[in-house]
Structures are given as structure tokens and as C-alpha cells.
Amino acid sequence: MSYIGRFAPSPSGPLHFGSLVAALGSYFQAKANNGQWLVRIEDLDPPREMPGASALILETLEAYHLHWDGEVIYQSQRHEVYQAQIDAWLESGQAYYCQCTRKQIKASGGFYTGTCRDLVLTDTGNCAIRLKMTHPVYHFDDKKHGQLNIPTALADEDFIIKRRDGLYAYNLAVVLDDIEQGITEVVRGADLIEPTGRQISLYKMLEKTPVNYLHLPLALGDNGQKLSKQNHAPAIDNCNPKPALLDAMRFLGFEITQDIAQLEISKIITWGVKHWQLQQLPESTEITPRFSKGSL
């Protein structure tokens, strides 16, 4: 089977250093395996989106010479696919309506305990939809870190596939999209290790072969929090991309000589593909990067 990887940012803001690391890692892994690198915009949550962010993200990828294969997929255009699968599960009894609030779940220990599983509730317009967990995943193999464990309570939980506000849940959408696009390996940040268990469970419930997973180290700020849009991480520079590009490649374990640093962007990317190795990745799942002058 030929390699197909992807980068799937959410348009809640411009790309920052952490998202550049994820983009580069997934790109290098795909191209080093002579594969395709797809881009999907995960615009599932309109209240959190920034106007114009989707276009800005694509412009940033172009500025860093990360050219994708095929057309860009938008999750906002795939609601019918998600709903069709949910309807099928509701009809079969694999999914059910749940009226429990976050406050109630927090009061019962922080994990949903199946309160509504056998109540046979109907849609009141104020219910989430949960999936009965029939294939819990307690651990999985990561291409870099080996066996990673999932907390038992999290693995056993009937998780939400459609929210009370009518928005589709990330775990459902990402698995259906990865299957549709023929993704063979997912390369992303270590903040998504725990959802991986649920996503493998979904593959099993859909009777599909799970993809491979590779989780890259998270870039932390000086305050110890991950660099993210939610934590107001600064946007990377589209007009002067080289400093951030080189910092992100160093973060991923490349040894950048002065000769490499002086190359034009496209040649640096080509060099990166040629020299990419999983062994170079840091062992830690969280790192505070050292930024060179002008990279942010």
C-alpha cells in the first residue's frame, strides 16, 4: 500500500510554531516514504473559528514550500457523511441520546458512567449522542514511542459523537475523513495521544484497519503550557519564513549546518526530506524550544 499522510489544522487562528512542527513532521514522513501529503481543514467548530484563517493557513504552507497533493478537504462540507453514520448507529442501537450535562459528569468523577445508555431517550433537541463502547483500546503502538497506554476509565467511556449544540465531534469526523482519504499514517502532536485510543476504537467498530500513528513532541512556552492558539501562541512569519523553519527543523532533531541554513527555502525542504529519520526525533513528548532571532 502506498503511503498517504495528512496535515489537518483547525482554522481557529494562524499557524504557530507548534503547528509548523506538526506540518513539517507529517510532510517529511510522507515524502521520505515517497507518499502523498494531503491537507484537510478541520472546521467543525464555527464559534471557535477565526474569519479568514483557512485561507491564511494555506498561504502559510505555501510560504514555507509545503505543497500539498490533491484538493483541500473541508470538514464543514462533509456533515452529511457524519450524520449518515450517526443515523446508522442510532438505528442499530450502537449509539444513543444522552441528556447528562458536563456538571453532572464532573460530579460523578469526571467520566461518563453510562447513565443514559439503557434509557432509550428520544431527541429532545438538548441531547448529545454517545457511542456504546464495544471495542475499548487500552494501549496502542506509536512509531516513535512504542506502546502507549490509555487510562482505563477513558478507554471504557461511551464518548460523544455529536454534541448537545448539534456540532459533530472531532473523533468521529477525523476517522471517517481519514478512511475516506485513504490515510495510512497519522503524524501529529503528542497532545492527541489520548484521543488516539478512541479513534482506533472507531476503526474497529467500523470494521476498518486502523492507521499507523506517530506522535511528535509538543512545543512548550516558557510558562510550561503548550504553544497553541488557545494559549495565544504568536503566528509564524509568512514574509520571512526561514528562521522559524530552521528552528522547527532543529526541534525535530535535524542538525542544521551553516551551509544548509544559507540555502533557499525549497532546497532546505528537499534536504529535509532526504535526511529525515524517525531516530532523530527527541524521546520526550514535551520540549521548550529555543528560538533564534527573528523566528517569531
Secondary structure as a PSIPRED ss2 file (coil, helix, strand):
# PSIPRED VFORMAT (PSIPRED V4.0)

   1 M C   1.000  0.000  0.000
   2 S C   1.000  0.000  0.000
   3 Y C   1.000  0.000  0.000
   4 I E   0.000  0.000  1.000
   5 G E   0.000  0.000  1.000
   6 R E   0.000  0.000  1.000
   7 F E   0.000  0.000  1.000
   8 A C   1.000  0.000  0.000
   9 P C   1.000  0.000  0.000
  10 S C   1.000  0.000  0.000
  11 P C   1.000  0.000  0.000
  12 S C   1.000  0.000  0.000
  13 G C   1.000  0.000  0.000
  14 P C   1.000  0.000  0.000
  15 L C   1.000  0.000  0.000
  16 H E   0.000  0.000  1.000
  17 F H   0.000  1.000  0.000
  18 G H   0.000  1.000  0.000
  19 S H   0.000  1.000  0.000
  20 L H   0.000  1.000  0.000
  21 V H   0.000  1.000  0.000
  22 A H   0.000  1.000  0.000
  23 A H   0.000  1.000  0.000
  24 L H   0.000  1.000  0.000
  25 G H   0.000  1.000  0.000
  26 S H   0.000  1.000  0.000
  27 Y H   0.000  1.000  0.000
  28 F H   0.000  1.000  0.000
  29 Q H   0.000  1.000  0.000
  30 A H   0.000  1.000  0.000
  31 K H   0.000  1.000  0.000
  32 A H   0.000  1.000  0.000
  33 N C   1.000  0.000  0.000
  34 N C   1.000  0.000  0.000
  35 G C   1.000  0.000  0.000
  36 Q E   0.000  0.000  1.000
  37 W E   0.000  0.000  1.000
  38 L E   0.000  0.000  1.000
  39 V E   0.000  0.000  1.000
  40 R E   0.000  0.000  1.000
  41 I E   0.000  0.000  1.000
  42 E C   1.000  0.000  0.000
  43 D C   1.000  0.000  0.000
  44 L C   1.000  0.000  0.000
  45 D C   1.000  0.000  0.000
  46 P H   0.000  1.000  0.000
  47 P H   0.000  1.000  0.000
  48 R H   0.000  1.000  0.000
  49 E C   1.000  0.000  0.000
  50 M C   1.000  0.000  0.000
  51 P C   1.000  0.000  0.000
  52 G C   1.000  0.000  0.000
  53 A H   0.000  1.000  0.000
  54 S H   0.000  1.000  0.000
  55 A H   0.000  1.000  0.000
  56 L H   0.000  1.000  0.000
  57 I H   0.000  1.000  0.000
  58 L H   0.000  1.000  0.000
  59 E H   0.000  1.000  0.000
  60 T H   0.000  1.000  0.000
  61 L H   0.000  1.000  0.000
  62 E H   0.000  1.000  0.000
  63 A H   0.000  1.000  0.000
  64 Y C   1.000  0.000  0.000
  65 H C   1.000  0.000  0.000
  66 L C   1.000  0.000  0.000
  67 H C   1.000  0.000  0.000
  68 W C   1.000  0.000  0.000
  69 D C   1.000  0.000  0.000
  70 G C   1.000  0.000  0.000
  71 E C   1.000  0.000  0.000
  72 V C   1.000  0.000  0.000
  73 I E   0.000  0.000  1.000
  74 Y E   0.000  0.000  1.000
  75 Q H   0.000  1.000  0.000
  76 S H   0.000  1.000  0.000
  77 Q H   0.000  1.000  0.000
  78 R C   1.000  0.000  0.000
  79 H H   0.000  1.000  0.000
  80 E H   0.000  1.000  0.000
  81 V H   0.000  1.000  0.000
  82 Y H   0.000  1.000  0.000
  83 Q H   0.000  1.000  0.000
  84 A H   0.000  1.000  0.000
  85 Q H   0.000  1.000  0.000
  86 I H   0.000  1.000  0.000
  87 D H   0.000  1.000  0.000
  88 A H   0.000  1.000  0.000
  89 W H   0.000  1.000  0.000
  90 L H   0.000  1.000  0.000
  91 E H   0.000  1.000  0.000
  92 S H   0.000  1.000  0.000
  93 G C   1.000  0.000  0.000
  94 Q C   1.000  0.000  0.000
  95 A E   0.000  0.000  1.000
  96 Y E   0.000  0.000  1.000
  97 Y E   0.000  0.000  1.000
  98 C E   0.000  0.000  1.000
  99 Q C   1.000  0.000  0.000
 100 C C   1.000  0.000  0.000
 101 T C   1.000  0.000  0.000
 102 R H   0.000  1.000  0.000
 103 K H   0.000  1.000  0.000
 104 Q H   0.000  1.000  0.000
 105 I H   0.000  1.000  0.000
 106 K H   0.000  1.000  0.000
 107 A H   0.000  1.000  0.000
 108 S C   1.000  0.000  0.000
 109 G C   1.000  0.000  0.000
 110 G C   1.000  0.000  0.000
 111 F C   1.000  0.000  0.000
 112 Y C   1.000  0.000  0.000
 113 T C   1.000  0.000  0.000
 114 G C   1.000  0.000  0.000
 115 T C   1.000  0.000  0.000
 116 C C   1.000  0.000  0.000
 117 R C   1.000  0.000  0.000
 118 D C   1.000  0.000  0.000
 119 L C   1.000  0.000  0.000
 120 V C   1.000  0.000  0.000
 121 L C   1.000  0.000  0.000
 122 T C   1.000  0.000  0.000
 123 D C   1.000  0.000  0.000
 124 T C   1.000  0.000  0.000
 125 G C   1.000  0.000  0.000
 126 N C   1.000  0.000  0.000
 127 C C   1.000  0.000  0.000
 128 A E   0.000  0.000  1.000
 129 I E   0.000  0.000  1.000
 130 R E   0.000  0.000  1.000
 131 L E   0.000  0.000  1.000
 132 K C   1.000  0.000  0.000
 133 M C   1.000  0.000  0.000
 134 T C   1.000  0.000  0.000
 135 H C   1.000  0.000  0.000
 136 P C   1.000  0.000  0.000
 137 V C   1.000  0.000  0.000
 138 Y C   1.000  0.000  0.000
 139 H E   0.000  0.000  1.000
 140 F E   0.000  0.000  1.000
 141 D E   0.000  0.000  1.000
 142 D E   0.000  0.000  1.000
 143 K C   1.000  0.000  0.000
 144 K C   1.000  0.000  0.000
 145 H C   1.000  0.000  0.000
 146 G E   0.000  0.000  1.000
 147 Q E   0.000  0.000  1.000
 148 L E   0.000  0.000  1.000
 149 N E   0.000  0.000  1.000
 150 I C   1.000  0.000  0.000
 151 P C   1.000  0.000  0.000
 152 T H   0.000  1.000  0.000
 153 A H   0.000  1.000  0.000
 154 L H   0.000  1.000  0.000
 155 A H   0.000  1.000  0.000
 156 D H   0.000  1.000  0.000
 157 E C   1.000  0.000  0.000
 158 D C   1.000  0.000  0.000
 159 F C   1.000  0.000  0.000
 160 I E   0.000  0.000  1.000
 161 I E   0.000  0.000  1.000
 162 K E   0.000  0.000  1.000
 163 R C   1.000  0.000  0.000
 164 R C   1.000  0.000  0.000
 165 D C   1.000  0.000  0.000
 166 G C   1.000  0.000  0.000
 167 L C   1.000  0.000  0.000
 168 Y E   0.000  0.000  1.000
 169 A C   1.000  0.000  0.000
 170 Y H   0.000  1.000  0.000
 171 N H   0.000  1.000  0.000
 172 L H   0.000  1.000  0.000
 173 A H   0.000  1.000  0.000
 174 V H   0.000  1.000  0.000
 175 V H   0.000  1.000  0.000
 176 L H   0.000  1.000  0.000
 177 D H   0.000  1.000  0.000
 178 D H   0.000  1.000  0.000
 179 I H   0.000  1.000  0.000
 180 E H   0.000  1.000  0.000
 181 Q H   0.000  1.000  0.000
 182 G C   1.000  0.000  0.000
 183 I C   1.000  0.000  0.000
 184 T C   1.000  0.000  0.000
 185 E E   0.000  0.000  1.000
 186 V E   0.000  0.000  1.000
 187 V E   0.000  0.000  1.000
 188 R E   0.000  0.000  1.000
 189 G E   0.000  0.000  1.000
 190 A H   0.000  1.000  0.000
 191 D H   0.000  1.000  0.000
 192 L H   0.000  1.000  0.000
 193 I H   0.000  1.000  0.000
 194 E H   0.000  1.000  0.000
 195 P H   0.000  1.000  0.000
 196 T H   0.000  1.000  0.000
 197 G H   0.000  1.000  0.000
 198 R H   0.000  1.000  0.000
 199 Q H   0.000  1.000  0.000
 200 I H   0.000  1.000  0.000
 201 S H   0.000  1.000  0.000
 202 L H   0.000  1.000  0.000
 203 Y H   0.000  1.000  0.000
 204 K H   0.000  1.000  0.000
 205 M H   0.000  1.000  0.000
 206 L C   1.000  0.000  0.000
 207 E C   1.000  0.000  0.000
 208 K C   1.000  0.000  0.000
 209 T C   1.000  0.000  0.000
 210 P C   1.000  0.000  0.000
 211 V C   1.000  0.000  0.000
 212 N E   0.000  0.000  1.000
 213 Y E   0.000  0.000  1.000
 214 L E   0.000  0.000  1.000
 215 H E   0.000  0.000  1.000
 216 L E   0.000  0.000  1.000
 217 P C   1.000  0.000  0.000
 218 L E   0.000  0.000  1.000
 219 A E   0.000  0.000  1.000
 220 L E   0.000  0.000  1.000
 221 G C   1.000  0.000  0.000
 222 D C   1.000  0.000  0.000
 223 N C   1.000  0.000  0.000
 224 G C   1.000  0.000  0.000
 225 Q C   1.000  0.000  0.000
 226 K E   0.000  0.000  1.000
 227 L C   1.000  0.000  0.000
 228 S C   1.000  0.000  0.000
 229 K C   1.000  0.000  0.000
 230 Q C   1.000  0.000  0.000
 231 N C   1.000  0.000  0.000
 232 H C   1.000  0.000  0.000
 233 A C   1.000  0.000  0.000
 234 P C   1.000  0.000  0.000
 235 A E   0.000  0.000  1.000
 236 I C   1.000  0.000  0.000
 237 D C   1.000  0.000  0.000
 238 N C   1.000  0.000  0.000
 239 C C   1.000  0.000  0.000
 240 N C   1.000  0.000  0.000
 241 P C   1.000  0.000  0.000
 242 K H   0.000  1.000  0.000
 243 P H   0.000  1.000  0.000
 244 A H   0.000  1.000  0.000
 245 L H   0.000  1.000  0.000
 246 L H   0.000  1.000  0.000
 247 D H   0.000  1.000  0.000
 248 A H   0.000  1.000  0.000
 249 M H   0.000  1.000  0.000
 250 R H   0.000  1.000  0.000
 251 F H   0.000  1.000  0.000
 252 L C   1.000  0.000  0.000
 253 G C   1.000  0.000  0.000
 254 F C   1.000  0.000  0.000
 255 E C   1.000  0.000  0.000
 256 I C   1.000  0.000  0.000
 257 T C   1.000  0.000  0.000
 258 Q H   0.000  1.000  0.000
 259 D H   0.000  1.000  0.000
 260 I H   0.000  1.000  0.000
 261 A H   0.000  1.000  0.000
 262 Q C   1.000  0.000  0.000
 263 L C   1.000  0.000  0.000
 264 E C   1.000  0.000  0.000
 265 I H   0.000  1.000  0.000
 266 S H   0.000  1.000  0.000
 267 K H   0.000  1.000  0.000
 268 I H   0.000  1.000  0.000
 269 I H   0.000  1.000  0.000
 270 T H   0.000  1.000  0.000
 271 W H   0.000  1.000  0.000
 272 G H   0.000  1.000  0.000
 273 V H   0.000  1.000  0.000
 274 K H   0.000  1.000  0.000
 275 H H   0.000  1.000  0.000
 276 W C   1.000  0.000  0.000
 277 Q C   1.000  0.000  0.000
 278 L H   0.000  1.000  0.000
 279 Q H   0.000  1.000  0.000
 280 Q H   0.000  1.000  0.000
 281 L C   1.000  0.000  0.000
 282 P C   1.000  0.000  0.000
 283 E C   1.000  0.000  0.000
 284 S C   1.000  0.000  0.000
 285 T C   1.000  0.000  0.000
 286 E E   0.000  0.000  1.000
 287 I E   0.000  0.000  1.000
 288 T C   1.000  0.000  0.000
 289 P C   1.000  0.000  0.000
 290 R C   1.000  0.000  0.000
 291 F C   1.000  0.000  0.000
 292 S C   1.000  0.000  0.000
 293 K C   1.000  0.000  0.000
 294 G C   1.000  0.000  0.000
 295 S C   1.000  0.000  0.000
 296 L C   1.000  0.000  0.000
